């Protein structure tokens, strides 16, 4: 782990959401992942740790992950980063928005956050890779993956995400999920590949029998 990396995990709200602060210890510039539920607490934690919130990076636009964005924008000068597949719906509400795509990056001091397009739970779901860590939102949980039966969900695309996109990351990559649904708050991709039932299916058809029907979302 880079000595410059600041990473704070907070569990907030009735749905056990994880909200993250990611920043540079050198510049004290920080990004909030999925600001929701308790903006006051997020700001207080950032202030206590002498971090300035400059960016709001969104894993996907379900309400439980974004219900604090507007208040955060009123209280900071942060920019919102949302995948282009979901950005247009929110552009009228969030004028200070940057549309992202897979492979885009964001600099925080000497650190680089890479945006990884991981559709399946929603068309614009994205994870954030930094150093040896992956903040996964509702794409991959500890012991499960995101639901695909909500509007915009796509089981076939989720299978591609789990088997193709996440396959690019080493087993030693630390996993930071979007909800506290397990006995531990973080895991590794290696442990999930060995134990997570949603990563054990031998082929797409087996996955679809459990998770749902195929769809047409395109990976970027």
Secondary structure as UniProt FT lines:
FT   TURN            3..4
FT   STRAND          5..12
FT   TURN            13..16
FT   STRAND          17..24
FT   TURN            25..27
FT   STRAND          29..33
FT   HELIX           39..48
FT   TURN            49..50
FT   STRAND          52..57
FT   HELIX           63..66
FT   TURN            67..68
FT   HELIX           69..75
FT   STRAND          79..83
FT   HELIX           84..90
FT   TURN            91..93
FT   STRAND          97..100
FT   TURN            102..103
FT   STRAND          105..108
FT   TURN            109..110
FT   STRAND          111..117
FT   TURN            123..124
FT   STRAND          126..130
FT   TURN            131..132
FT   STRAND          133..137
FT   TURN            138..139
FT   TURN            151..152
FT   HELIX           155..160
FT   HELIX           161..165
FT   HELIX           166..168
FT   TURN            171..172
FT   STRAND          174..177
FT   STRAND          186..188
FT   HELIX           189..195
FT   HELIX           197..199
FT   HELIX           204..211
//
